[in-house]
Amino acid sequence: MDDLSKRRPAYPPATGVLARAASKYARTAILGVTLSALVAPAFAAASTLLGERAFFAAALFLVHSGTWLLINGGLLLADRLDVAAVTRCKIGRKKAETSSAELTRRLYLETALNHLVTSPLLAYYVLFPLAKWLGTPAPDAPLPGAMTQALCFVAAFTVNEWGFYVTHRLLHHRLLYATFHKKHHTWKGTVGAAAEYAHPLEVVLSNQLPTLGFMLLTGQHPLLQAVWLTLRLEKTYVTHSGFDFSDTLAARLGLAESDGGFHDHHHIVNAGNYGSELLDWAFGTMDSWVLMGGSDGYRARQLRRAAA
């Protein structure tokens, strides 16, 4: 870890932080409502091909594995083919921050087990009965209005932001870190495929409960649950990917999630940045990030380290 100044840094002004947070909320609501409208006819039609329980498990599998393959596979392929539009967004890494062959092998074995066995069984035997008990309607039930959908996506985003920040910060406590969170940080220079590489307790506490909590507890339409999960996974994989798409047209249009390297800094430096910029700003847990110069300073630092 760099020897940064011990002084309390001057955090960014509230106006900028709040504006960036508002844009993320708006992006989530707009994309959520748009995707729901586009997918609704096919979703309702496909639901008639299987029983409700099997369809629930199949939809969860397709969302989880499809998003994982599309984003992580797409970025890996673009990197291997040296697609300039993607590789120019790559965050610098020094050799010690890259993964070993053994760690990569463990990741892919665990990922295959999770996607092909654990998650489908959990969806079929646990999540579906729980969802029905909590009031989730049938997949071919009418969708709520667009405004209600937008509010649902905003509420799910809020619950996830707070749930992840609180539990993630808790897991960094010295009494819990080594046992429950260190596994996730074995990927110092993280990649999108390793976003869910974590201790089972962390998977439940910091990933599944904050992500699924609002949609399940309030019995939202299965399509809204699926769309929200897609948006959440996209954010998770991209912010763990080692790429920063902030300065791209896609990001400016709200089509690519990017946090300017905020979470990448958390893995490399392991000092603060426990959740979103807004919550770390509010609770004073982004000193290292601010002292390093934010996104521009961090990206410049990583390029220097990679070239050294």
C-alpha atoms as a printed R data frame, in Angstrom:
    type eleno elety resid chain resno       x       y       z
1   ATOM     1    CA   MET     A     1   0.000   0.000   0.000
2   ATOM     2    CA   ASP     A     2   1.291   3.456  -0.879
3   ATOM     3    CA   ASP     A     3   2.470   5.721   1.955
4   ATOM     4    CA   LEU     A     4  -0.210   8.367   1.573
5   ATOM     5    CA   SER     A     5  -0.529  11.490   3.699
6   ATOM     6    CA   LYS     A     6  -2.261  11.044   7.059
7   ATOM     7    CA   ARG     A     7  -4.030  14.374   6.774
8   ATOM     8    CA   ARG     A     8  -7.778  14.429   6.245
9   ATOM     9    CA   PRO     A     9  -8.249  15.168   2.545
10  ATOM    10    CA   ALA     A    10 -10.781  17.570   1.081
11  ATOM    11    CA   TYR     A    11 -13.545  15.442  -0.383
12  ATOM    12    CA   PRO     A    12 -15.221  16.328  -3.709
13  ATOM    13    CA   PRO     A    13 -18.058  18.880  -3.414
14  ATOM    14    CA   ALA     A    14 -21.515  17.505  -2.686
15  ATOM    15    CA   THR     A    15 -22.978  18.825  -5.942
16  ATOM    16    CA   GLY     A    16 -20.723  16.672  -8.110
17  ATOM    17    CA   VAL     A    17 -21.136  13.540  -5.996
18  ATOM    18    CA   LEU     A    18 -24.915  13.890  -5.862
19  ATOM    19    CA   ALA     A    19 -25.134  14.580  -9.600
20  ATOM    20    CA   ARG     A    20 -23.150  11.436 -10.417
21  ATOM    21    CA   ALA     A    21 -25.293   9.387  -8.038
22  ATOM    22    CA   ALA     A    22 -28.488  10.776  -9.569
23  ATOM    23    CA   SER     A    23 -27.292   9.840 -13.043
24  ATOM    24    CA   LYS     A    24 -26.728   6.241 -11.916
25  ATOM    25    CA   TYR     A    25 -30.224   6.077 -10.433
26  ATOM    26    CA   ALA     A    26 -31.702   7.524 -13.620
27  ATOM    27    CA   ARG     A    27 -29.713   5.095 -15.773
28  ATOM    28    CA   THR     A    28 -30.983   2.144 -13.747
29  ATOM    29    CA   ALA     A    29 -34.611   3.260 -13.959
30  ATOM    30    CA   ILE     A    30 -34.538   4.107 -17.680
31  ATOM    31    CA   LEU     A    31 -32.688   0.952 -18.717
32  ATOM    32    CA   GLY     A    32 -34.836  -1.186 -16.440
33  ATOM    33    CA   VAL     A    33 -38.141   0.074 -17.852
34  ATOM    34    CA   THR     A    34 -36.842  -0.052 -21.438
35  ATOM    35    CA   LEU     A    35 -35.507  -3.601 -21.170
36  ATOM    36    CA   SER     A    36 -38.699  -4.780 -19.475
37  ATOM    37    CA   ALA     A    37 -40.817  -3.395 -22.338
38  ATOM    38    CA   LEU     A    38 -38.574  -4.984 -24.979
39  ATOM    39    CA   VAL     A    39 -38.421  -8.405 -23.363
40  ATOM    40    CA   ALA     A    40 -41.982  -8.672 -21.979
41  ATOM    41    CA   PRO     A    41 -43.644 -10.390 -25.006
42  ATOM    42    CA   ALA     A    42 -40.931 -13.045 -25.348
43  ATOM    43    CA   PHE     A    43 -40.791 -13.532 -21.569
44  ATOM    44    CA   ALA     A    44 -44.530 -14.187 -21.327
45  ATOM    45    CA   ALA     A    45 -44.484 -16.511 -24.346
46  ATOM    46    CA   ALA     A    46 -41.513 -18.526 -23.082
47  ATOM    47    CA   SER     A    47 -43.123 -18.956 -19.680
48  ATOM    48    CA   THR     A    48 -45.833 -21.128 -21.247
49  ATOM    49    CA   LEU     A    49 -43.267 -23.681 -22.457
50  ATOM    50    CA   LEU     A    50 -42.239 -24.829 -18.965
51  ATOM    51    CA   GLY     A    51 -43.834 -25.168 -15.587
52  ATOM    52    CA   GLU     A    52 -43.612 -22.055 -13.442
53  ATOM    53    CA   ARG     A    53 -40.892 -23.443 -11.159
54  ATOM    54    CA   ALA     A    54 -38.752 -24.720 -14.041
55  ATOM    55    CA   PHE     A    55 -39.177 -21.443 -15.900
56  ATOM    56    CA   PHE     A    56 -38.116 -19.457 -12.832
57  ATOM    57    CA   ALA     A    57 -34.931 -21.524 -12.498
58  ATOM    58    CA   ALA     A    58 -34.231 -21.427 -16.248
59  ATOM    59    CA   ALA     A    59 -34.693 -17.642 -16.422
60  ATOM    60    CA   LEU     A    60 -32.342 -17.126 -13.487
61  ATOM    61    CA   PHE     A    61 -29.767 -19.417 -15.108
62  ATOM    62    CA   LEU     A    62 -29.972 -17.592 -18.451
63  ATOM    63    CA   VAL     A    63 -29.672 -14.168 -16.829
64  ATOM    64    CA   HIS     A    64 -26.788 -15.164 -14.564
65  ATOM    65    CA   SER     A    65 -24.752 -17.226 -17.032
66  ATOM    66    CA   GLY     A    66 -25.710 -15.202 -20.110
67  ATOM    67    CA   THR     A    67 -24.612 -11.921 -18.542
68  ATOM    68    CA   TRP     A    68 -21.419 -13.524 -17.248
69  ATOM    69    CA   LEU     A    69 -20.521 -14.898 -20.707
70  ATOM    70    CA   LEU     A    70 -21.528 -11.809 -22.659
71  ATOM    71    CA   ILE     A    71 -19.591  -9.305 -20.564
72  ATOM    72    CA   ASN     A    72 -16.594 -11.309 -19.376
73  ATOM    73    CA   GLY     A    73 -16.244 -13.319 -22.575
74  ATOM    74    CA   GLY     A    74 -16.706 -10.222 -24.694
75  ATOM    75    CA   LEU     A    75 -14.061  -8.236 -22.819
76  ATOM    76    CA   LEU     A    76 -11.630 -11.168 -22.867
77  ATOM    77    CA   LEU     A    77 -12.087 -11.618 -26.618
78  ATOM    78    CA   ALA     A    78 -11.716  -7.890 -27.318
79  ATOM    79    CA   ASP     A    79  -8.551  -7.811 -25.211
80  ATOM    80    CA   ARG     A    80  -7.065 -10.850 -26.976
81  ATOM    81    CA   LEU     A    81  -7.907  -9.371 -30.387
82  ATOM    82    CA   ASP     A    82  -6.471  -6.013 -29.283
83  ATOM    83    CA   VAL     A    83  -9.625  -4.058 -30.124
84  ATOM    84    CA   ALA     A    84  -8.450  -0.484 -29.606
85  ATOM    85    CA   ALA     A    85 -11.805   0.852 -28.413
86  ATOM    86    CA   VAL     A    86 -11.638  -1.602 -25.491
87  ATOM    87    CA   THR     A    87  -7.927  -1.941 -24.766
88  ATOM    88    CA   ARG     A    88  -7.470   1.829 -24.428
89  ATOM    89    CA   CYS     A    89  -9.797   1.600 -21.414
90  ATOM    90    CA   LYS     A    90  -7.686  -1.046 -19.682
91  ATOM    91    CA   ILE     A    91  -6.410  -0.102 -16.228
92  ATOM    92    CA   GLY     A    92  -2.656  -0.611 -15.873
93  ATOM    93    CA   ARG     A    93  -1.342  -3.572 -13.904
94  ATOM    94    CA   LYS     A    94   2.142  -4.415 -12.714
95  ATOM    95    CA   LYS     A    95   3.097  -8.084 -12.852
96  ATOM    96    CA   ALA     A    96   2.442  -8.712  -9.142
97  ATOM    97    CA   GLU     A    97  -1.146  -7.556  -9.694
98  ATOM    98    CA   THR     A    98  -1.937 -10.185 -12.310
99  ATOM    99    CA   SER     A    99  -3.336 -13.603 -11.490
100 ATOM   100    CA   SER     A   100  -1.468 -16.884 -11.447
101 ATOM   101    CA   ALA     A   101  -2.425 -19.826 -13.628
102 ATOM   102    CA   GLU     A   102  -3.426 -21.797 -10.532
103 ATOM   103    CA   LEU     A   103  -5.729 -19.054  -9.238
104 ATOM   104    CA   THR     A   104  -7.319 -18.746 -12.675
105 ATOM   105    CA   ARG     A   105  -7.886 -22.501 -12.805
106 ATOM   106    CA   ARG     A   106  -9.573 -22.450  -9.382
107 ATOM   107    CA   LEU     A   107 -11.738 -19.535 -10.477
108 ATOM   108    CA   TYR     A   108 -13.070 -21.278 -13.573
109 ATOM   109    CA   LEU     A   109 -13.706 -24.559 -11.753
110 ATOM   110    CA   GLU     A   110 -15.621 -22.760  -9.016
111 ATOM   111    CA   THR     A   111 -17.491 -20.646 -11.565
112 ATOM   112    CA   ALA     A   112 -18.582 -23.730 -13.509
113 ATOM   113    CA   LEU     A   113 -19.829 -25.396 -10.327
114 ATOM   114    CA   ASN     A   114 -21.681 -22.254  -9.279
115 ATOM   115    CA   HIS     A   115 -23.358 -21.590 -12.632
116 ATOM   116    CA   LEU     A   116 -24.121 -25.157 -13.665
117 ATOM   117    CA   VAL     A   117 -24.993 -26.786 -10.339
118 ATOM   118    CA   THR     A   118 -25.311 -24.600  -7.239
119 ATOM   119    CA   SER     A   119 -27.287 -21.671  -8.659
120 ATOM   120    CA   PRO     A   120 -29.850 -23.741 -10.627
121 ATOM   121    CA   LEU     A   121 -30.519 -25.995  -7.620
122 ATOM   122    CA   LEU     A   122 -30.803 -22.984  -5.317
123 ATOM   123    CA   ALA     A   123 -33.230 -21.298  -7.715
124 ATOM   124    CA   TYR     A   124 -35.382 -24.410  -8.169
125 ATOM   125    CA   TYR     A   125 -35.577 -25.655  -4.590
126 ATOM   126    CA   VAL     A   126 -35.098 -22.517  -2.459
127 ATOM   127    CA   LEU     A   127 -35.615 -19.234  -4.301
128 ATOM   128    CA   PHE     A   128 -38.766 -20.228  -6.199
129 ATOM   129    CA   PRO     A   129 -40.737 -21.409  -3.128
130 ATOM   130    CA   LEU     A   130 -39.503 -18.353  -1.232
131 ATOM   131    CA   ALA     A   131 -40.490 -16.017  -4.077
132 ATOM   132    CA   LYS     A   132 -44.000 -17.494  -4.281
133 ATOM   133    CA   TRP     A   133 -44.424 -17.290  -0.511
134 ATOM   134    CA   LEU     A   134 -43.433 -13.620  -0.658
135 ATOM   135    CA   GLY     A   135 -46.020 -12.919  -3.348
136 ATOM   136    CA   THR     A   136 -44.170 -13.096  -6.683
137 ATOM   137    CA   PRO     A   137 -46.851 -13.344  -9.401
138 ATOM   138    CA   ALA     A   138 -46.862 -15.740 -12.351
139 ATOM   139    CA   PRO     A   139 -44.455 -14.828 -15.187
140 ATOM   140    CA   ASP     A   140 -47.327 -14.164 -17.598
141 ATOM   141    CA   ALA     A   141 -49.075 -11.786 -15.172
142 ATOM   142    CA   PRO     A   142 -49.495  -8.174 -16.375
143 ATOM   143    CA   LEU     A   143 -46.585  -5.850 -15.671
144 ATOM   144    CA   PRO     A   144 -47.143  -2.784 -13.487
145 ATOM   145    CA   GLY     A   145 -47.084   0.634 -15.132
146 ATOM   146    CA   ALA     A   146 -43.848   2.246 -16.286
147 ATOM   147    CA   MET     A   147 -43.684   4.652 -13.335
148 ATOM   148    CA   THR     A   148 -44.167   1.821 -10.837
149 ATOM   149    CA   GLN     A   149 -41.443  -0.148 -12.601
150 ATOM   150    CA   ALA     A   150 -39.073   2.818 -12.455
151 ATOM   151    CA   LEU     A   151 -39.691   3.234  -8.728
152 ATOM   152    CA   CYS     A   152 -39.049  -0.492  -8.212
153 ATOM   153    CA   PHE     A   153 -35.691  -0.297  -9.974
154 ATOM   154    CA   VAL     A   154 -34.721   2.789  -7.978
155 ATOM   155    CA   ALA     A   155 -35.720   1.076  -4.718
156 ATOM   156    CA   ALA     A   156 -33.802  -2.101  -5.635
157 ATOM   157    CA   PHE     A   157 -30.757   0.008  -6.490
158 ATOM   158    CA   THR     A   158 -30.970   1.829  -3.155
159 ATOM   159    CA   VAL     A   159 -31.339  -1.348  -1.095
160 ATOM   160    CA   ASN     A   160 -28.402  -2.886  -2.929
161 ATOM   161    CA   GLU     A   161 -26.172   0.176  -2.479
162 ATOM   162    CA   TRP     A   162 -26.754   0.309   1.272
163 ATOM   163    CA   GLY     A   163 -26.754  -3.438   1.810
164 ATOM   164    CA   PHE     A   164 -23.495  -3.929  -0.068
165 ATOM   165    CA   TYR     A   165 -21.743  -0.977   1.585
166 ATOM   166    CA   VAL     A   166 -22.674  -2.005   5.134
167 ATOM   167    CA   THR     A   167 -21.904  -5.716   4.767
168 ATOM   168    CA   HIS     A   168 -18.749  -5.164   2.695
169 ATOM   169    CA   ARG     A   169 -17.369  -2.692   5.206
170 ATOM   170    CA   LEU     A   170 -18.248  -5.111   8.011
171 ATOM   171    CA   LEU     A   171 -16.343  -7.916   6.273
172 ATOM   172    CA   HIS     A   172 -13.237  -5.709   6.263
173 ATOM   173    CA   HIS     A   173 -13.235  -5.683  10.055
174 ATOM   174    CA   ARG     A   174 -10.035  -7.276  11.342
175 ATOM   175    CA   LEU     A   175 -11.986 -10.028  13.134
176 ATOM   176    CA   LEU     A   176 -13.798 -11.079   9.943
177 ATOM   177    CA   TYR     A   177 -11.504 -10.229   7.031
178 ATOM   178    CA   ALA     A   178  -9.104 -13.191   7.077
179 ATOM   179    CA   THR     A   179 -11.841 -15.799   7.452
180 ATOM   180    CA   PHE     A   180 -14.607 -14.433   5.247
181 ATOM   181    CA   HIS     A   181 -13.383 -11.755   2.837
182 ATOM   182    CA   LYS     A   182  -9.744 -12.423   2.074
183 ATOM   183    CA   LYS     A   183 -10.664 -15.020  -0.548
184 ATOM   184    CA   HIS     A   184 -12.260 -12.321  -2.714
185 ATOM   185    CA   HIS     A   185  -9.111 -10.191  -2.366
186 ATOM   186    CA   THR     A   186  -6.808 -12.959  -3.574
187 ATOM   187    CA   TRP     A   187  -7.664 -11.327  -6.898
188 ATOM   188    CA   LYS     A   188  -5.715  -8.137  -6.301
189 ATOM   189    CA   GLY     A   189  -5.836  -7.018  -9.908
190 ATOM   190    CA   THR     A   190  -9.370  -8.236 -10.302
191 ATOM   191    CA   VAL     A   191 -11.143  -9.390 -13.461
192 ATOM   192    CA   GLY     A   192 -14.869  -9.527 -14.164
193 ATOM   193    CA   ALA     A   193 -14.978 -13.306 -14.016
194 ATOM   194    CA   ALA     A   194 -13.758 -13.139 -10.399
195 ATOM   195    CA   ALA     A   195 -16.470 -10.727  -9.217
196 ATOM   196    CA   GLU     A   196 -18.302 -13.583  -7.438
197 ATOM   197    CA   TYR     A   197 -15.179 -15.427  -6.267
198 ATOM   198    CA   ALA     A   198 -15.853 -15.269  -2.543
199 ATOM   199    CA   HIS     A   199 -16.516 -17.178   0.675
200 ATOM   200    CA   PRO     A   200 -20.072 -18.637   0.768
201 ATOM   201    CA   LEU     A   201 -21.020 -16.377   3.676
202 ATOM   202    CA   GLU     A   202 -19.941 -13.321   1.711
203 ATOM   203    CA   VAL     A   203 -21.843 -14.537  -1.353
204 ATOM   204    CA   VAL     A   204 -25.055 -14.623   0.688
205 ATOM   205    CA   LEU     A   205 -24.449 -11.589   2.904
206 ATOM   206    CA   SER     A   206 -22.950  -9.097   0.449
207 ATOM   207    CA   ASN     A   207 -24.069 -10.374  -2.947
208 ATOM   208    CA   GLN     A   208 -27.359 -12.237  -2.862
209 ATOM   209    CA   LEU     A   209 -29.232 -10.483  -0.040
210 ATOM   210    CA   PRO     A   210 -28.546  -6.886  -1.154
211 ATOM   211    CA   THR     A   211 -29.163  -7.777  -4.810
212 ATOM   212    CA   LEU     A   212 -32.341  -9.845  -4.500
213 ATOM   213    CA   GLY     A   213 -33.667  -8.384  -1.254
214 ATOM   214    CA   PHE     A   214 -36.066  -5.695  -2.442
215 ATOM   215    CA   MET     A   215 -37.461  -7.495  -5.485
216 ATOM   216    CA   LEU     A   216 -38.127 -10.727  -3.580
217 ATOM   217    CA   LEU     A   217 -39.374  -9.240  -0.313
218 ATOM   218    CA   THR     A   218 -41.905  -7.041  -2.093
219 ATOM   219    CA   GLY     A   219 -43.056  -9.790  -4.489
220 ATOM   220    CA   GLN     A   220 -42.233  -7.989  -7.732
221 ATOM   221    CA   HIS     A   221 -43.002  -9.396 -11.181
222 ATOM   222    CA   PRO     A   222 -40.498 -12.115 -12.262
223 ATOM   223    CA   LEU     A   223 -39.537 -10.069 -15.326
224 ATOM   224    CA   LEU     A   224 -38.615  -7.082 -13.162
225 ATOM   225    CA   GLN     A   225 -36.544  -9.400 -10.978
226 ATOM   226    CA   ALA     A   226 -34.746 -10.774 -14.055
227 ATOM   227    CA   VAL     A   227 -34.092  -7.337 -15.572
228 ATOM   228    CA   TRP     A   228 -32.841  -5.922 -12.273
229 ATOM   229    CA   LEU     A   229 -30.506  -8.889 -11.811
230 ATOM   230    CA   THR     A   230 -29.134  -8.330 -15.325
231 ATOM   231    CA   LEU     A   231 -28.394  -4.668 -14.559
232 ATOM   232    CA   ARG     A   232 -26.813  -5.530 -11.226
233 ATOM   233    CA   LEU     A   233 -24.603  -8.259 -12.705
234 ATOM   234    CA   GLU     A   234 -23.513  -5.964 -15.529
235 ATOM   235    CA   LYS     A   235 -22.370  -3.392 -12.983
236 ATOM   236    CA   THR     A   236 -20.616  -6.040 -10.873
237 ATOM   237    CA   TYR     A   237 -18.712  -7.605 -13.753
238 ATOM   238    CA   VAL     A   238 -17.666  -4.307 -15.382
239 ATOM   239    CA   THR     A   239 -16.472  -2.697 -12.141
240 ATOM   240    CA   HIS     A   240 -14.382  -5.804 -11.444
241 ATOM   241    CA   SER     A   241 -13.147  -6.119 -15.029
242 ATOM   242    CA   GLY     A   242  -9.965  -4.054 -14.919
243 ATOM   243    CA   PHE     A   243 -11.411  -1.691 -17.548
244 ATOM   244    CA   ASP     A   244 -12.632   1.873 -17.040
245 ATOM   245    CA   PHE     A   245 -15.156   2.955 -19.655
246 ATOM   246    CA   SER     A   246 -15.821   6.391 -18.139
247 ATOM   247    CA   ASP     A   247 -14.432   8.287 -21.109
248 ATOM   248    CA   THR     A   248 -16.482   6.511 -23.763
249 ATOM   249    CA   LEU     A   249 -19.618   7.383 -25.716
250 ATOM   250    CA   ALA     A   250 -21.366   4.284 -24.347
251 ATOM   251    CA   ALA     A   251 -20.791   5.434 -20.768
252 ATOM   252    CA   ARG     A   252 -21.945   8.977 -21.526
253 ATOM   253    CA   LEU     A   253 -25.144   7.567 -23.039
254 ATOM   254    CA   GLY     A   254 -25.641   5.420 -19.953
255 ATOM   255    CA   LEU     A   255 -25.147   2.154 -21.846
256 ATOM   256    CA   ALA     A   256 -21.915   1.093 -20.119
257 ATOM   257    CA   GLU     A   257 -21.513   0.981 -16.362
258 ATOM   258    CA   SER     A   258 -18.300   2.537 -15.107
259 ATOM   259    CA   ASP     A   259 -17.091   3.872 -11.778
260 ATOM   260    CA   GLY     A   260 -13.829   5.417 -12.951
261 ATOM   261    CA   GLY     A   261 -11.745   2.685 -11.320
262 ATOM   262    CA   PHE     A   262 -13.350   3.308  -7.891
263 ATOM   263    CA   HIS     A   263 -13.745  -0.393  -7.040
264 ATOM   264    CA   ASP     A   264 -10.566  -1.386  -8.852
265 ATOM   265    CA   HIS     A   265  -8.744   0.943  -6.444
266 ATOM   266    CA   HIS     A   266 -10.370  -0.933  -3.559
267 ATOM   267    CA   HIS     A   267  -8.799  -4.200  -4.752
268 ATOM   268    CA   ILE     A   268  -5.364  -2.814  -5.616
269 ATOM   269    CA   VAL     A   269  -4.897  -0.479  -2.649
270 ATOM   270    CA   ASN     A   270  -7.335  -2.143  -0.223
271 ATOM   271    CA   ALA     A   271  -8.080   1.100   1.609
272 ATOM   272    CA   GLY     A   272 -11.665   2.380   1.695
273 ATOM   273    CA   ASN     A   273 -14.005   2.541  -1.315
274 ATOM   274    CA   TYR     A   274 -16.330  -0.049   0.221
275 ATOM   275    CA   GLY     A   275 -19.334   0.710  -1.952
276 ATOM   276    CA   SER     A   276 -20.556   3.534  -4.150
277 ATOM   277    CA   GLU     A   277 -18.906   6.935  -4.325
278 ATOM   278    CA   LEU     A   278 -21.959   8.497  -2.650
279 ATOM   279    CA   LEU     A   279 -21.863   6.291   0.451
280 ATOM   280    CA   ASP     A   280 -18.075   6.337   0.809
281 ATOM   281    CA   TRP     A   281 -18.243  10.130   0.473
282 ATOM   282    CA   ALA     A   282 -21.019  10.361   3.074
283 ATOM   283    CA   PHE     A   283 -19.290   8.084   5.594
284 ATOM   284    CA   GLY     A   284 -15.740   9.338   5.031
285 ATOM   285    CA   THR     A   285 -14.227   6.117   3.704
286 ATOM   286    CA   MET     A   286 -12.530   7.296   0.529
287 ATOM   287    CA   ASP     A   287  -9.471   9.131   1.879
288 ATOM   288    CA   SER     A   288  -6.958   7.085  -0.090
289 ATOM   289    CA   TRP     A   289  -8.911   7.557  -3.320
290 ATOM   290    CA   VAL     A   290  -9.122  11.329  -2.862
291 ATOM   291    CA   LEU     A   291  -5.451  11.692  -1.906
292 ATOM   292    CA   MET     A   292  -4.496   9.729  -5.002
293 ATOM   293    CA   GLY     A   293  -6.367  12.183  -7.197
294 ATOM   294    CA   GLY     A   294  -9.568  10.247  -7.847
295 ATOM   295    CA   SER     A   295 -10.065   8.495 -11.151
296 ATOM   296    CA   ASP     A   296  -7.453  10.469 -13.110
297 ATOM   297    CA   GLY     A   297  -4.819  10.106 -10.413
298 ATOM   298    CA   TYR     A   298  -5.467   6.411  -9.943
299 ATOM   299    CA   ARG     A   299  -5.376   5.614 -13.668
300 ATOM   300    CA   ALA     A   300  -2.114   7.577 -14.063
301 ATOM   301    CA   ARG     A   301  -0.595   5.769 -11.065
302 ATOM   302    CA   GLN     A   302  -1.486   2.354 -12.475
303 ATOM   303    CA   LEU     A   303  -0.023   3.195 -15.876
304 ATOM   304    CA   ARG     A   304   3.236   4.275 -14.240
305 ATOM   305    CA   ARG     A   305   3.370   1.061 -12.210
306 ATOM   306    CA   ALA     A   306   2.672  -1.079 -15.265
307 ATOM   307    CA   ALA     A   307   5.474   0.619 -17.207
308 ATOM   308    CA   ALA     A   308   8.010   0.406 -14.363
